[in-house]
């Protein structure tokens, strides 16, 4: 199935492309994708994923996969949540967001957190599928590792025994929220008519 990845984030596109390629999807290359600036103002991951997928499907006249995901920290009442990419402000960098998270958790003992991902696959004919994935872990006090993006240098995954930024792309994809959501979507597609 040919589809576009409904994201303007190059790092996220690369990660999704890697996982979907392993699942046998035919991804339209970025240089052939019509990009759309979608305001992520939904109250939930699902709302934002749907908005992106719908806009990209209409602009590209083919199936589009929208993803919205974020970090939910128990001690912060699941913040930053849908605001994960702009936790430290609208134009915040990954480093800015990580610094703010470390500052907010500085004196807290409860460092449990999880990543959540909602995937929305929109077809041009109006049909759609949705899948979710989650991975539990904890926030480390200092960042480490050189791979990944976002909160990966701080998110320790017990299943891997390391922070996401220390994992290879395949290791991360095997347990990540995004990998789980995409595999769940692939399973749904097998019986989708």
ChimeraX attribute file (.defattr): number of C-alpha atoms within 10 A of each C-alpha:
attribute: neighborCount
match mode: 1-to-1
recipient: residues
	/A:1	8
	/A:2	10
	/A:3	22
	/A:4	27
	/A:5	28
	/A:6	32
	/A:7	24
	/A:8	14
	/A:9	9
	/A:10	10
	/A:11	13
	/A:12	17
	/A:13	16
	/A:14	13
	/A:15	19
	/A:16	21
	/A:17	19
	/A:18	16
	/A:19	20
	/A:20	18
	/A:21	12
	/A:22	10
	/A:23	12
	/A:24	10
	/A:25	14
	/A:26	13
	/A:27	20
	/A:28	16
	/A:29	11
	/A:30	15
	/A:31	7
	/A:32	9
	/A:33	16
	/A:34	14
	/A:35	17
	/A:36	16
	/A:37	11
	/A:38	16
	/A:39	9
	/A:40	16
	/A:41	12
	/A:42	14
	/A:43	11
	/A:44	15
	/A:45	23
	/A:46	21
	/A:47	16
	/A:48	24
	/A:49	26
	/A:50	26
	/A:51	21
	/A:52	27
	/A:53	28
	/A:54	24
	/A:55	19
	/A:56	30
	/A:57	26
	/A:58	18
	/A:59	15
	/A:60	19
	/A:61	15
	/A:62	18
	/A:63	26
	/A:64	30
	/A:65	28
	/A:66	26
	/A:67	31
	/A:68	25
	/A:69	25
	/A:70	23
	/A:71	26
	/A:72	21
	/A:73	22
	/A:74	14
	/A:75	15
	/A:76	17
	/A:77	9
	/A:78	15
	/A:79	17
	/A:80	18
	/A:81	21
	/A:82	23
	/A:83	21
	/A:84	21
	/A:85	21
	/A:86	15
	/A:87	20
	/A:88	19
	/A:89	13
	/A:90	9
	/A:91	10
	/A:92	13
	/A:93	15
	/A:94	18
	/A:95	15
	/A:96	16
	/A:97	20
	/A:98	22
	/A:99	15
	/A:100	14
	/A:101	22
	/A:102	17
	/A:103	12
	/A:104	12
	/A:105	17
	/A:106	11
	/A:107	8
	/A:108	11
	/A:109	8
	/A:110	13
	/A:111	17
	/A:112	17
	/A:113	22
	/A:114	22
	/A:115	22
	/A:116	23
	/A:117	25
	/A:118	27
	/A:119	26
	/A:120	30
	/A:121	26
	/A:122	28
	/A:123	20
	/A:124	17
	/A:125	11
	/A:126	10
	/A:127	10
	/A:128	17
	/A:129	15
	/A:130	20
	/A:131	21
	/A:132	23
	/A:133	21
	/A:134	19
	/A:135	19
	/A:136	19
	/A:137	20
	/A:138	19
	/A:139	24
	/A:140	16
	/A:141	14
	/A:142	11
	/A:143	19
	/A:144	17
	/A:145	14
	/A:146	13
	/A:147	15
	/A:148	19
	/A:149	14
	/A:150	21
	/A:151	24
	/A:152	24
	/A:153	25
	/A:154	23
	/A:155	27
	/A:156	25
	/A:157	22
	/A:158	12
	/A:159	14
	/A:160	14
	/A:161	11
	/A:162	18
	/A:163	25
	/A:164	28
	/A:165	22
	/A:166	19
	/A:167	20
	/A:168	13
	/A:169	15
	/A:170	14
	/A:171	13
	/A:172	24
	/A:173	20
	/A:174	16
	/A:175	18
	/A:176	23
	/A:177	22
	/A:178	29
	/A:179	24
	/A:180	22
	/A:181	22
	/A:182	27
	/A:183	19
	/A:184	16
	/A:185	20
	/A:186	17
	/A:187	12
	/A:188	13
	/A:189	12
	/A:190	8
	/A:191	7
	/A:192	9
	/A:193	5
